[in-house]
């Protein structure tokens, strides 16, 4: 299953922030890698994910969905290196 990243710029006091983070945690089983970036495995594609997420967020919320490859570098993330690499292991299965 591919690894996707959702990034957003939504104030924490915004209602869609609460709904989006709840959906990411509960429905997509996403993990926070940086304050406003989440990683998760998902079948599908970025466009379909965006359509789903846009039903939760407001029109002017800034939002990005991107498939992530193993050709990536990271440092000082909220997830450990092992946790990040485990997502890519799932992607290879």
PyMOL Python script that loads the backbone (N, CA, C, O; Angstrom):
from pymol import cmd

cmd.read_pdbstr("""\
ATOM      1  N   UNK A   1       0.841  -1.178   0.000  1.00  0.00           N
ATOM      2  CA  UNK A   1       0.000   0.000   0.000  1.00  0.00           C
ATOM      3  C   UNK A   1       0.884   1.239   0.000  1.00  0.00           C
ATOM      4  O   UNK A   1       1.823   1.313   0.793  1.00  0.00           O
ATOM      5  N   UNK A   2       0.621   2.193  -0.847  1.00  0.00           N
ATOM      6  CA  UNK A   2       1.448   3.410  -0.900  1.00  0.00           C
ATOM      7  C   UNK A   2       1.398   4.204   0.405  1.00  0.00           C
ATOM      8  O   UNK A   2       0.450   4.098   1.183  1.00  0.00           O
ATOM      9  N   UNK A   3       2.432   4.992   0.617  1.00  0.00           N
ATOM     10  CA  UNK A   3       2.492   5.906   1.754  1.00  0.00           C
ATOM     11  C   UNK A   3       2.061   7.284   1.257  1.00  0.00           C
ATOM     12  O   UNK A   3       2.548   7.770   0.236  1.00  0.00           O
ATOM     13  N   UNK A   4       1.146   7.901   1.991  1.00  0.00           N
ATOM     14  CA  UNK A   4       0.691   9.257   1.659  1.00  0.00           C
ATOM     15  C   UNK A   4       0.996  10.197   2.798  1.00  0.00           C
ATOM     16  O   UNK A   4       1.075   9.797   3.960  1.00  0.00           O
ATOM     17  N   UNK A   5       1.167  11.470   2.438  1.00  0.00           N
ATOM     18  CA  UNK A   5       1.338  12.522   3.429  1.00  0.00           C
ATOM     19  C   UNK A   5       0.248  13.558   3.207  1.00  0.00           C
ATOM     20  O   UNK A   5      -0.009  13.983   2.080  1.00  0.00           O
ATOM     21  N   UNK A   6      -0.380  13.951   4.293  1.00  0.00           N
ATOM     22  CA  UNK A   6      -1.318  15.069   4.276  1.00  0.00           C
ATOM     23  C   UNK A   6      -0.657  16.201   5.043  1.00  0.00           C
ATOM     24  O   UNK A   6      -0.195  16.023   6.170  1.00  0.00           O
ATOM     25  N   UNK A   7      -0.621  17.365   4.413  1.00  0.00           N
ATOM     26  CA  UNK A   7      -0.093  18.586   5.034  1.00  0.00           C
ATOM     27  C   UNK A   7      -1.190  19.635   5.001  1.00  0.00           C
ATOM     28  O   UNK A   7      -1.974  19.693   4.054  1.00  0.00           O
ATOM     29  N   UNK A   8      -1.246  20.455   6.022  1.00  0.00           N
ATOM     30  CA  UNK A   8      -2.282  21.489   6.058  1.00  0.00           C
ATOM     31  C   UNK A   8      -1.802  22.707   6.823  1.00  0.00           C
ATOM     32  O   UNK A   8      -0.861  22.648   7.615  1.00  0.00           O
ATOM     33  N   UNK A   9      -2.471  23.795   6.564  1.00  0.00           N
ATOM     34  CA  UNK A   9      -2.257  25.044   7.298  1.00  0.00           C
ATOM     35  C   UNK A   9      -3.641  25.510   7.733  1.00  0.00           C
ATOM     36  O   UNK A   9      -4.296  26.297   7.050  1.00  0.00           O
ATOM     37  N   UNK A  10      -4.064  25.006   8.880  1.00  0.00           N
ATOM     38  CA  UNK A  10      -5.393  25.289   9.421  1.00  0.00           C
ATOM     39  C   UNK A  10      -5.214  25.645  10.900  1.00  0.00           C
ATOM     40  O   UNK A  10      -4.588  24.887  11.640  1.00  0.00           O
ATOM     41  N   UNK A  11      -5.747  26.773  11.334  1.00  0.00           N
ATOM     42  CA  UNK A  11      -5.623  27.136  12.758  1.00  0.00           C
ATOM     43  C   UNK A  11      -6.294  26.092  13.656  1.00  0.00           C
ATOM     44  O   UNK A  11      -7.330  25.529  13.302  1.00  0.00           O
ATOM     45  N   UNK A  12      -5.698  25.847  14.808  1.00  0.00           N
ATOM     46  CA  UNK A  12      -6.218  24.830  15.721  1.00  0.00           C
ATOM     47  C   UNK A  12      -7.618  25.155  16.232  1.00  0.00           C
ATOM     48  O   UNK A  12      -8.366  24.243  16.585  1.00  0.00           O
ATOM     49  N   UNK A  13      -7.983  26.414  16.280  1.00  0.00           N
ATOM     50  CA  UNK A  13      -9.308  26.769  16.767  1.00  0.00           C
ATOM     51  C   UNK A  13     -10.381  26.687  15.679  1.00  0.00           C
ATOM     52  O   UNK A  13     -11.550  26.965  15.945  1.00  0.00           O
ATOM     53  N   UNK A  14     -10.004  26.314  14.478  1.00  0.00           N
ATOM     54  CA  UNK A  14     -10.917  26.149  13.354  1.00  0.00           C
ATOM     55  C   UNK A  14     -11.616  24.787  13.489  1.00  0.00           C
ATOM     56  O   UNK A  14     -10.963  23.785  13.778  1.00  0.00           O
ATOM     57  N   UNK A  15     -12.918  24.749  13.285  1.00  0.00           N
ATOM     58  CA  UNK A  15     -13.674  23.497  13.411  1.00  0.00           C
ATOM     59  C   UNK A  15     -13.152  22.412  12.467  1.00  0.00           C
ATOM     60  O   UNK A  15     -13.109  21.239  12.839  1.00  0.00           O
ATOM     61  N   UNK A  16     -12.760  22.789  11.266  1.00  0.00           N
ATOM     62  CA  UNK A  16     -12.289  21.757  10.331  1.00  0.00           C
ATOM     63  C   UNK A  16     -10.970  21.147  10.788  1.00  0.00           C
ATOM     64  O   UNK A  16     -10.668  20.012  10.421  1.00  0.00           O
ATOM     65  N   UNK A  17     -10.177  21.866  11.579  1.00  0.00           N
ATOM     66  CA  UNK A  17      -8.939  21.312  12.136  1.00  0.00           C
ATOM     67  C   UNK A  17      -9.271  20.089  12.990  1.00  0.00           C
ATOM     68  O   UNK A  17      -8.659  19.030  12.846  1.00  0.00           O
ATOM     69  N   UNK A  18     -10.239  20.251  13.871  1.00  0.00           N
ATOM     70  CA  UNK A  18     -10.630  19.149  14.764  1.00  0.00           C
ATOM     71  C   UNK A  18     -11.180  17.967  13.967  1.00  0.00           C
ATOM     72  O   UNK A  18     -10.847  16.815  14.248  1.00  0.00           O
ATOM     73  N   UNK A  19     -12.010  18.250  12.985  1.00  0.00           N
ATOM     74  CA  UNK A  19     -12.602  17.182  12.183  1.00  0.00           C
ATOM     75  C   UNK A  19     -11.552  16.472  11.332  1.00  0.00           C
ATOM     76  O   UNK A  19     -11.572  15.249  11.198  1.00  0.00           O
ATOM     77  N   UNK A  20     -10.639  17.249  10.762  1.00  0.00           N
ATOM     78  CA  UNK A  20      -9.586  16.668   9.928  1.00  0.00           C
ATOM     79  C   UNK A  20      -8.655  15.784  10.753  1.00  0.00           C
ATOM     80  O   UNK A  20      -8.367  14.652  10.365  1.00  0.00           O
ATOM     81  N   UNK A  21      -8.187  16.293  11.882  1.00  0.00           N
ATOM     82  CA  UNK A  21      -7.261  15.491  12.690  1.00  0.00           C
ATOM     83  C   UNK A  21      -7.945  14.240  13.232  1.00  0.00           C
ATOM     84  O   UNK A  21      -7.311  13.188  13.323  1.00  0.00           O
ATOM     85  N   UNK A  22      -9.211  14.331  13.589  1.00  0.00           N
ATOM     86  CA  UNK A  22      -9.954  13.147  14.041  1.00  0.00           C
ATOM     87  C   UNK A  22     -10.058  12.122  12.916  1.00  0.00           C
ATOM     88  O   UNK A  22      -9.852  10.930  13.144  1.00  0.00           O
ATOM     89  N   UNK A  23     -10.374  12.573  11.713  1.00  0.00           N
ATOM     90  CA  UNK A  23     -10.483  11.677  10.569  1.00  0.00           C
ATOM     91  C   UNK A  23      -9.137  11.023  10.264  1.00  0.00           C
ATOM     92  O   UNK A  23      -9.073   9.819  10.013  1.00  0.00           O
ATOM     93  N   UNK A  24      -8.066  11.810  10.284  1.00  0.00           N
ATOM     94  CA  UNK A  24      -6.738  11.266  10.015  1.00  0.00           C
ATOM     95  C   UNK A  24      -6.380  10.180  11.025  1.00  0.00           C
ATOM     96  O   UNK A  24      -5.889   9.116  10.648  1.00  0.00           O
ATOM     97  N   UNK A  25      -6.623  10.445  12.304  1.00  0.00           N
ATOM     98  CA  UNK A  25      -6.295   9.480  13.357  1.00  0.00           C
ATOM     99  C   UNK A  25      -7.169   8.237  13.299  1.00  0.00           C
ATOM    100  O   UNK A  25      -6.672   7.110  13.301  1.00  0.00           O
ATOM    101  N   UNK A  26      -8.466   8.456  13.248  1.00  0.00           N
ATOM    102  CA  UNK A  26      -9.395   7.346  13.413  1.00  0.00           C
ATOM    103  C   UNK A  26      -9.680   6.575  12.126  1.00  0.00           C
ATOM    104  O   UNK A  26      -9.719   5.344  12.145  1.00  0.00           O
ATOM    105  N   UNK A  27      -9.874   7.263  11.034  1.00  0.00           N
ATOM    106  CA  UNK A  27     -10.256   6.585   9.796  1.00  0.00           C
ATOM    107  C   UNK A  27      -9.053   6.130   8.970  1.00  0.00           C
ATOM    108  O   UNK A  27      -9.048   5.029   8.418  1.00  0.00           O
ATOM    109  N   UNK A  28      -8.035   6.986   8.890  1.00  0.00           N
ATOM    110  CA  UNK A  28      -6.868   6.655   8.065  1.00  0.00           C
ATOM    111  C   UNK A  28      -5.719   6.050   8.872  1.00  0.00           C
ATOM    112  O   UNK A  28      -4.726   5.597   8.301  1.00  0.00           O
ATOM    113  N   UNK A  29      -5.855   6.043  10.196  1.00  0.00           N
ATOM    114  CA  UNK A  29      -4.795   5.527  11.089  1.00  0.00           C
ATOM    115  C   UNK A  29      -3.464   6.227  10.816  1.00  0.00           C
ATOM    116  O   UNK A  29      -2.396   5.619  10.889  1.00  0.00           O
ATOM    117  N   UNK A  30      -3.556   7.516  10.501  1.00  0.00           N
ATOM    118  CA  UNK A  30      -2.366   8.311  10.187  1.00  0.00           C
ATOM    119  C   UNK A  30      -1.584   8.631  11.455  1.00  0.00           C
ATOM    120  O   UNK A  30      -2.124   8.640  12.561  1.00  0.00           O
ATOM    121  N   UNK A  31      -0.306   8.892  11.258  1.00  0.00           N
ATOM    122  CA  UNK A  31       0.589   9.247  12.359  1.00  0.00           C
ATOM    123  C   UNK A  31       1.207  10.609  12.068  1.00  0.00           C
ATOM    124  O   UNK A  31       1.601  10.897  10.938  1.00  0.00           O
ATOM    125  N   UNK A  32       1.286  11.435  13.095  1.00  0.00           N
ATOM    126  CA  UNK A  32       1.854  12.769  12.948  1.00  0.00           C
ATOM    127  C   UNK A  32       3.358  12.659  12.805  1.00  0.00           C
ATOM    128  O   UNK A  32       4.026  12.096  13.672  1.00  0.00           O
ATOM    129  N   UNK A  33       3.895  13.189  11.725  1.00  0.00           N
ATOM    130  CA  UNK A  33       5.345  13.179  11.513  1.00  0.00           C
ATOM    131  C   UNK A  33       5.934  14.554  11.834  1.00  0.00           C
ATOM    132  O   UNK A  33       7.048  14.646  12.350  1.00  0.00           O
ATOM    133  N   UNK A  34       5.201  15.606  11.535  1.00  0.00           N
ATOM    134  CA  UNK A  34       5.503  16.979  11.936  1.00  0.00           C
ATOM    135  C   UNK A  34       4.179  17.585  12.396  1.00  0.00           C
ATOM    136  O   UNK A  34       3.132  16.970  12.194  1.00  0.00           O
ATOM    137  N   UNK A  35       4.191  18.738  12.991  1.00  0.00           N
ATOM    138  CA  UNK A  35       2.976  19.317  13.570  1.00  0.00           C
ATOM    139  C   UNK A  35       1.775  19.288  12.629  1.00  0.00           C
ATOM    140  O   UNK A  35       0.668  18.976  13.067  1.00  0.00           O
ATOM    141  N   UNK A  36       1.959  19.597  11.382  1.00  0.00           N
ATOM    142  CA  UNK A  36       0.844  19.661  10.438  1.00  0.00           C
ATOM    143  C   UNK A  36       1.036  18.713   9.258  1.00  0.00           C
ATOM    144  O   UNK A  36       0.542  18.961   8.158  1.00  0.00           O
ATOM    145  N   UNK A  37       1.763  17.624   9.507  1.00  0.00           N
ATOM    146  CA  UNK A  37       1.978  16.624   8.459  1.00  0.00           C
ATOM    147  C   UNK A  37       1.754  15.241   9.042  1.00  0.00           C
ATOM    148  O   UNK A  37       2.241  14.906  10.122  1.00  0.00           O
ATOM    149  N   UNK A  38       1.007  14.458   8.297  1.00  0.00           N
ATOM    150  CA  UNK A  38       0.640  13.115   8.733  1.00  0.00           C
ATOM    151  C   UNK A  38       1.024  12.113   7.648  1.00  0.00           C
ATOM    152  O   UNK A  38       0.905  12.400   6.457  1.00  0.00           O
ATOM    153  N   UNK A  39       1.484  10.937   8.068  1.00  0.00           N
ATOM    154  CA  UNK A  39       1.815   9.855   7.150  1.00  0.00           C
ATOM    155  C   UNK A  39       0.902   8.662   7.415  1.00  0.00           C
ATOM    156  O   UNK A  39       0.527   8.390   8.555  1.00  0.00           O
ATOM    157  N   UNK A  40       0.549   7.953   6.333  1.00  0.00           N
ATOM    158  CA  UNK A  40      -0.291   6.772   6.470  1.00  0.00           C
ATOM    159  C   UNK A  40      -0.236   5.957   5.185  1.00  0.00           C
ATOM    160  O   UNK A  40       0.116   6.466   4.121  1.00  0.00           O
ATOM    161  N   UNK A  41      -0.588   4.689   5.306  1.00  0.00           N
ATOM    162  CA  UNK A  41      -0.709   3.811   4.139  1.00  0.00           C
ATOM    163  C   UNK A  41      -2.151   3.857   3.659  1.00  0.00           C
ATOM    164  O   UNK A  41      -3.082   3.883   4.464  1.00  0.00           O
ATOM    165  N   UNK A  42      -2.331   3.866   2.337  1.00  0.00           N
ATOM    166  CA  UNK A  42      -3.687   3.929   1.786  1.00  0.00           C
ATOM    167  C   UNK A  42      -3.711   3.419   0.360  1.00  0.00           C
ATOM    168  O   UNK A  42      -2.842   3.752  -0.446  1.00  0.00           O
ATOM    169  N   UNK A  43      -4.715   2.606   0.053  1.00  0.00           N
ATOM    170  CA  UNK A  43      -4.956   2.209  -1.335  1.00  0.00           C
ATOM    171  C   UNK A  43      -5.726   3.350  -1.984  1.00  0.00           C
ATOM    172  O   UNK A  43      -6.596   3.946  -1.349  1.00  0.00           O
ATOM    173  N   UNK A  44      -5.429   3.650  -3.189  1.00  0.00           N
ATOM    174  CA  UNK A  44      -6.123   4.742  -3.862  1.00  0.00           C
ATOM    175  C   UNK A  44      -5.123   5.715  -4.440  1.00  0.00           C
ATOM    176  O   UNK A  44      -3.981   5.355  -4.725  1.00  0.00           O
ATOM    177  N   UNK A  45      -5.554   6.941  -4.609  1.00  0.00           N
ATOM    178  CA  UNK A  45      -4.635   7.950  -5.123  1.00  0.00           C
ATOM    179  C   UNK A  45      -4.885   9.290  -4.445  1.00  0.00           C
ATOM    180  O   UNK A  45      -5.866   9.459  -3.721  1.00  0.00           O
ATOM    181  N   UNK A  46      -3.992  10.235  -4.684  1.00  0.00           N
ATOM    182  CA  UNK A  46      -4.037  11.533  -4.020  1.00  0.00           C
ATOM    183  C   UNK A  46      -5.316  12.305  -4.352  1.00  0.00           C
ATOM    184  O   UNK A  46      -5.885  12.966  -3.484  1.00  0.00           O
ATOM    185  N   UNK A  47      -5.763  12.222  -5.595  1.00  0.00           N
ATOM    186  CA  UNK A  47      -6.984  12.948  -5.973  1.00  0.00           C
ATOM    187  C   UNK A  47      -8.189  12.446  -5.194  1.00  0.00           C
ATOM    188  O   UNK A  47      -8.993  13.247  -4.717  1.00  0.00           O
ATOM    189  N   UNK A  48      -8.325  11.143  -5.061  1.00  0.00           N
ATOM    190  CA  UNK A  48      -9.456  10.580  -4.318  1.00  0.00           C
ATOM    191  C   UNK A  48      -9.386  10.956  -2.843  1.00  0.00           C
ATOM    192  O   UNK A  48     -10.403  11.274  -2.226  1.00  0.00           O
ATOM    193  N   UNK A  49      -8.183  10.918  -2.286  1.00  0.00           N
ATOM    194  CA  UNK A  49      -8.022  11.332  -0.899  1.00  0.00           C
ATOM    195  C   UNK A  49      -8.388  12.806  -0.720  1.00  0.00           C
ATOM    196  O   UNK A  49      -9.027  13.171   0.267  1.00  0.00           O
ATOM    197  N   UNK A  50      -7.988  13.643  -1.659  1.00  0.00           N
ATOM    198  CA  UNK A  50      -8.306  15.069  -1.569  1.00  0.00           C
ATOM    199  C   UNK A  50      -9.815  15.289  -1.587  1.00  0.00           C
ATOM    200  O   UNK A  50     -10.335  16.100  -0.821  1.00  0.00           O
ATOM    201  N   UNK A  51     -10.510  14.577  -2.449  1.00  0.00           N
ATOM    202  CA  UNK A  51     -11.971  14.705  -2.508  1.00  0.00           C
ATOM    203  C   UNK A  51     -12.582  14.369  -1.143  1.00  0.00           C
ATOM    204  O   UNK A  51     -13.465  15.080  -0.663  1.00  0.00           O
ATOM    205  N   UNK A  52     -12.117  13.302  -0.533  1.00  0.00           N
ATOM    206  CA  UNK A  52     -12.625  12.903   0.783  1.00  0.00           C
ATOM    207  C   UNK A  52     -12.315  13.971   1.819  1.00  0.00           C
ATOM    208  O   UNK A  52     -13.194  14.367   2.585  1.00  0.00           O
ATOM    209  N   UNK A  53     -11.075  14.438   1.851  1.00  0.00           N
ATOM    210  CA  UNK A  53     -10.672  15.418   2.857  1.00  0.00           C
ATOM    211  C   UNK A  53     -11.373  16.762   2.671  1.00  0.00           C
ATOM    212  O   UNK A  53     -11.605  17.483   3.642  1.00  0.00           O
ATOM    213  N   UNK A  54     -11.706  17.095   1.438  1.00  0.00           N
ATOM    214  CA  UNK A  54     -12.399  18.355   1.178  1.00  0.00           C
ATOM    215  C   UNK A  54     -13.834  18.345   1.688  1.00  0.00           C
ATOM    216  O   UNK A  54     -14.439  19.405   1.849  1.00  0.00           O
ATOM    217  N   UNK A  55     -14.388  17.159   1.943  1.00  0.00           N
ATOM    218  CA  UNK A  55     -15.716  17.109   2.548  1.00  0.00           C
ATOM    219  C   UNK A  55     -15.654  17.456   4.031  1.00  0.00           C
ATOM    220  O   UNK A  55     -16.677  17.765   4.643  1.00  0.00           O
ATOM    221  N   UNK A  56     -14.468  17.407   4.602  1.00  0.00           N
ATOM    222  CA  UNK A  56     -14.255  17.669   6.028  1.00  0.00           C
ATOM    223  C   UNK A  56     -13.780  19.101   6.262  1.00  0.00           C
ATOM    224  O   UNK A  56     -14.133  19.717   7.268  1.00  0.00           O
ATOM    225  N   UNK A  57     -12.989  19.627   5.346  1.00  0.00           N
ATOM    226  CA  UNK A  57     -12.377  20.936   5.524  1.00  0.00           C
ATOM    227  C   UNK A  57     -13.192  22.037   4.849  1.00  0.00           C
ATOM    228  O   UNK A  57     -14.110  21.771   4.073  1.00  0.00           O
ATOM    229  N   UNK A  58     -12.832  23.272   5.167  1.00  0.00           N
ATOM    230  CA  UNK A  58     -13.494  24.426   4.579  1.00  0.00           C
ATOM    231  C   UNK A  58     -12.793  24.833   3.285  1.00  0.00           C
ATOM    232  O   UNK A  58     -11.625  24.508   3.069  1.00  0.00           O
ATOM    233  N   UNK A  59     -13.508  25.533   2.446  1.00  0.00           N
ATOM    234  CA  UNK A  59     -13.016  25.910   1.120  1.00  0.00           C
ATOM    235  C   UNK A  59     -11.675  26.641   1.169  1.00  0.00           C
ATOM    236  O   UNK A  59     -10.824  26.415   0.309  1.00  0.00           O
ATOM    237  N   UNK A  60     -11.474  27.510   2.154  1.00  0.00           N
ATOM    238  CA  UNK A  60     -10.246  28.308   2.206  1.00  0.00           C
ATOM    239  C   UNK A  60      -9.124  27.668   3.029  1.00  0.00           C
ATOM    240  O   UNK A  60      -8.059  28.268   3.175  1.00  0.00           O
ATOM    241  N   UNK A  61      -9.339  26.462   3.569  1.00  0.00           N
ATOM    242  CA  UNK A  61      -8.274  25.756   4.290  1.00  0.00           C
ATOM    243  C   UNK A  61      -7.193  25.328   3.301  1.00  0.00           C
ATOM    244  O   UNK A  61      -7.497  24.890   2.191  1.00  0.00           O
ATOM    245  N   UNK A  62      -5.947  25.456   3.702  1.00  0.00           N
ATOM    246  CA  UNK A  62      -4.815  25.059   2.859  1.00  0.00           C
ATOM    247  C   UNK A  62      -4.505  23.586   3.128  1.00  0.00           C
ATOM    248  O   UNK A  62      -4.302  23.178   4.271  1.00  0.00           O
ATOM    249  N   UNK A  63      -4.474  22.801   2.055  1.00  0.00           N
ATOM    250  CA  UNK A  63      -4.388  21.356   2.204  1.00  0.00           C
ATOM    251  C   UNK A  63      -3.611  20.755   1.043  1.00  0.00           C
ATOM    252  O   UNK A  63      -3.760  21.180  -0.103  1.00  0.00           O
ATOM    253  N   UNK A  64      -2.777  19.757   1.350  1.00  0.00           N
ATOM    254  CA  UNK A  64      -2.011  19.073   0.316  1.00  0.00           C
ATOM    255  C   UNK A  64      -1.977  17.578   0.624  1.00  0.00           C
ATOM    256  O   UNK A  64      -1.779  17.179   1.771  1.00  0.00           O
ATOM    257  N   UNK A  65      -2.171  16.755  -0.406  1.00  0.00           N
ATOM    258  CA  UNK A  65      -2.065  15.302  -0.303  1.00  0.00           C
ATOM    259  C   UNK A  65      -1.016  14.859  -1.302  1.00  0.00           C
ATOM    260  O   UNK A  65      -1.038  15.265  -2.464  1.00  0.00           O
ATOM    261  N   UNK A  66      -0.093  14.020  -0.842  1.00  0.00           N
ATOM    262  CA  UNK A  66       1.015  13.628  -1.703  1.00  0.00           C
ATOM    263  C   UNK A  66       1.435  12.198  -1.415  1.00  0.00           C
ATOM    264  O   UNK A  66       1.536  11.800  -0.254  1.00  0.00           O
ATOM    265  N   UNK A  67       1.682  11.417  -2.475  1.00  0.00           N
ATOM    266  CA  UNK A  67       2.267  10.102  -2.284  1.00  0.00           C
ATOM    267  C   UNK A  67       3.749  10.292  -2.005  1.00  0.00           C
ATOM    268  O   UNK A  67       4.411  11.100  -2.656  1.00  0.00           O
ATOM    269  N   UNK A  68       4.264   9.555  -1.046  1.00  0.00           N
ATOM    270  CA  UNK A  68       5.656   9.695  -0.612  1.00  0.00           C
ATOM    271  C   UNK A  68       6.433   8.465  -1.048  1.00  0.00           C
ATOM    272  O   UNK A  68       5.947   7.342  -0.920  1.00  0.00           O
ATOM    273  N   UNK A  69       7.625   8.669  -1.557  1.00  0.00           N
ATOM    274  CA  UNK A  69       8.483   7.549  -1.944  1.00  0.00           C
ATOM    275  C   UNK A  69       9.537   7.318  -0.864  1.00  0.00           C
ATOM    276  O   UNK A  69       9.727   8.145   0.028  1.00  0.00           O
ATOM    277  N   UNK A  70      10.205   6.197  -0.963  1.00  0.00           N
ATOM    278  CA  UNK A  70      11.263   5.893  -0.006  1.00  0.00           C
ATOM    279  C   UNK A  70      12.465   6.806  -0.205  1.00  0.00           C
ATOM    280  O   UNK A  70      13.314   6.914   0.680  1.00  0.00           O
ATOM    281  N   UNK A  71      12.544   7.452  -1.337  1.00  0.00           N
ATOM    282  CA  UNK A  71      13.611   8.418  -1.588  1.00  0.00           C
ATOM    283  C   UNK A  71      13.278   9.703  -0.839  1.00  0.00           C
ATOM    284  O   UNK A  71      12.874  10.702  -1.433  1.00  0.00           O
ATOM    285  N   UNK A  72      13.453   9.653   0.448  1.00  0.00           N
ATOM    286  CA  UNK A  72      13.109  10.772   1.319  1.00  0.00           C
ATOM    287  C   UNK A  72      14.145  10.866   2.433  1.00  0.00           C
ATOM    288  O   UNK A  72      14.795   9.877   2.772  1.00  0.00           O
ATOM    289  N   UNK A  73      14.288  12.022   2.979  1.00  0.00           N
ATOM    290  CA  UNK A  73      15.192  12.231   4.110  1.00  0.00           C
ATOM    291  C   UNK A  73      14.409  12.918   5.216  1.00  0.00           C
ATOM    292  O   UNK A  73      13.499  13.700   4.941  1.00  0.00           O
ATOM    293  N   UNK A  74      14.750  12.638   6.441  1.00  0.00           N
ATOM    294  CA  UNK A  74      14.042  13.240   7.565  1.00  0.00           C
ATOM    295  C   UNK A  74      14.981  13.335   8.752  1.00  0.00           C
ATOM    296  O   UNK A  74      15.944  12.576   8.867  1.00  0.00           O
ATOM    297  N   UNK A  75      14.686  14.279   9.633  1.00  0.00           N
ATOM    298  CA  UNK A  75      15.496  14.483  10.826  1.00  0.00           C
ATOM    299  C   UNK A  75      14.629  15.173  11.874  1.00  0.00           C
ATOM    300  O   UNK A  75      13.851  16.069  11.545  1.00  0.00           O
ATOM    301  N   UNK A  76      14.755  14.772  13.103  1.00  0.00           N
ATOM    302  CA  UNK A  76      14.011  15.376  14.209  1.00  0.00           C
ATOM    303  C   UNK A  76      12.501  15.379  13.989  1.00  0.00           C
ATOM    304  O   UNK A  76      11.836  16.380  14.252  1.00  0.00           O
ATOM    305  N   UNK A  77      11.964  14.266  13.510  1.00  0.00           N
ATOM    306  CA  UNK A  77      10.529  14.158  13.306  1.00  0.00           C
ATOM    307  C   UNK A  77       9.853  13.642  14.575  1.00  0.00           C
ATOM    308  O   UNK A  77      10.516  13.121  15.472  1.00  0.00           O
ATOM    309  N   UNK A  78       8.543  13.787  14.642  1.00  0.00           N
ATOM    310  CA  UNK A  78       7.784  13.286  15.781  1.00  0.00           C
ATOM    311  C   UNK A  78       7.702  11.766  15.787  1.00  0.00           C
ATOM    312  O   UNK A  78       7.517  11.155  16.839  1.00  0.00           O
ATOM    313  N   UNK A  79       7.839  11.158  14.620  1.00  0.00           N
ATOM    314  CA  UNK A  79       7.916   9.701  14.519  1.00  0.00           C
ATOM    315  C   UNK A  79       9.370   9.279  14.498  1.00  0.00           C
ATOM    316  O   UNK A  79      10.224   9.994  13.972  1.00  0.00           O
ATOM    317  N   UNK A  80       9.649   8.137  15.059  1.00  0.00           N
ATOM    318  CA  UNK A  80      11.020   7.626  15.018  1.00  0.00           C
ATOM    319  C   UNK A  80      11.345   7.127  13.605  1.00  0.00           C
ATOM    320  O   UNK A  80      10.453   6.919  12.783  1.00  0.00           O
ATOM    321  N   UNK A  81      12.614   6.945  13.354  1.00  0.00           N
ATOM    322  CA  UNK A  81      13.038   6.406  12.062  1.00  0.00           C
ATOM    323  C   UNK A  81      12.404   5.033  11.830  1.00  0.00           C
ATOM    324  O   UNK A  81      11.954   4.734  10.724  1.00  0.00           O
ATOM    325  N   UNK A  82      12.368   4.205  12.867  1.00  0.00           N
ATOM    326  CA  UNK A  82      11.762   2.879  12.736  1.00  0.00           C
ATOM    327  C   UNK A  82      10.279   2.962  12.379  1.00  0.00           C
ATOM    328  O   UNK A  82       9.796   2.177  11.563  1.00  0.00           O
ATOM    329  N   UNK A  83       9.555   3.902  12.981  1.00  0.00           N
ATOM    330  CA  UNK A  83       8.130   4.061  12.679  1.00  0.00           C
ATOM    331  C   UNK A  83       7.908   4.512  11.234  1.00  0.00           C
ATOM    332  O   UNK A  83       6.988   4.042  10.564  1.00  0.00           O
ATOM    333  N   UNK A  84       8.744   5.412  10.771  1.00  0.00           N
ATOM    334  CA  UNK A  84       8.624   5.883   9.384  1.00  0.00           C
ATOM    335  C   UNK A  84       8.958   4.754   8.418  1.00  0.00           C
ATOM    336  O   UNK A  84       8.234   4.530   7.448  1.00  0.00           O
ATOM    337  N   UNK A  85      10.042   4.049   8.677  1.00  0.00           N
ATOM    338  CA  UNK A  85      10.433   2.953   7.788  1.00  0.00           C
ATOM    339  C   UNK A  85       9.409   1.827   7.790  1.00  0.00           C
ATOM    340  O   UNK A  85       9.257   1.138   6.781  1.00  0.00           O
ATOM    341  N   UNK A  86       8.701   1.623   8.900  1.00  0.00           N
ATOM    342  CA  UNK A  86       7.652   0.597   8.966  1.00  0.00           C
ATOM    343  C   UNK A  86       6.522   0.917   7.989  1.00  0.00           C
ATOM    344  O   UNK A  86       5.938   0.003   7.407  1.00  0.00           O
ATOM    345  N   UNK A  87       6.206   2.193   7.801  1.00  0.00           N
ATOM    346  CA  UNK A  87       5.188   2.574   6.823  1.00  0.00           C
ATOM    347  C   UNK A  87       5.611   2.161   5.419  1.00  0.00           C
ATOM    348  O   UNK A  87       4.791   1.693   4.628  1.00  0.00           O
ATOM    349  N   UNK A  88       6.887   2.336   5.116  1.00  0.00           N
ATOM    350  CA  UNK A  88       7.381   1.963   3.787  1.00  0.00           C
ATOM    351  C   UNK A  88       7.442   0.446   3.623  1.00  0.00           C
ATOM    352  O   UNK A  88       7.265  -0.059   2.515  1.00  0.00           O
ATOM    353  N   UNK A  89       7.686  -0.278   4.695  1.00  0.00           N
ATOM    354  CA  UNK A  89       7.640  -1.744   4.632  1.00  0.00           C
ATOM    355  C   UNK A  89       6.244  -2.200   4.247  1.00  0.00           C
ATOM    356  O   UNK A  89       6.093  -3.115   3.437  1.00  0.00           O
ATOM    357  N   UNK A  90       5.223  -1.577   4.815  1.00  0.00           N
ATOM    358  CA  UNK A  90       3.840  -1.902   4.473  1.00  0.00           C
ATOM    359  C   UNK A  90       3.582  -1.579   3.005  1.00  0.00           C
ATOM    360  O   UNK A  90       2.828  -2.288   2.338  1.00  0.00           O
ATOM    361  N   UNK A  91       4.202  -0.515   2.497  1.00  0.00           N
ATOM    362  CA  UNK A  91       4.018  -0.123   1.106  1.00  0.00           C
ATOM    363  C   UNK A  91       4.585  -1.177   0.160  1.00  0.00           C
ATOM    364  O   UNK A  91       4.094  -1.331  -0.958  1.00  0.00           O
ATOM    365  N   UNK A  92       5.584  -1.883   0.585  1.00  0.00           N
ATOM    366  CA  UNK A  92       6.226  -2.908  -0.276  1.00  0.00           C
ATOM    367  C   UNK A  92       5.451  -4.212  -0.312  1.00  0.00           C
ATOM    368  O   UNK A  92       5.628  -5.018  -1.226  1.00  0.00           O
ATOM    369  N   UNK A  93       4.596  -4.423   0.672  1.00  0.00           N
ATOM    370  CA  UNK A  93       3.863  -5.706   0.783  1.00  0.00           C
ATOM    371  C   UNK A  93       2.805  -5.821  -0.284  1.00  0.00           C
ATOM    372  O   UNK A  93       2.096  -6.825  -0.344  1.00  0.00           O
TER     373      UNK A  93
END
""", "prot")
cmd.dss("prot")
cmd.show_as("cartoon", "prot")
cmd.util.cbc("prot")
cmd.orient("prot")
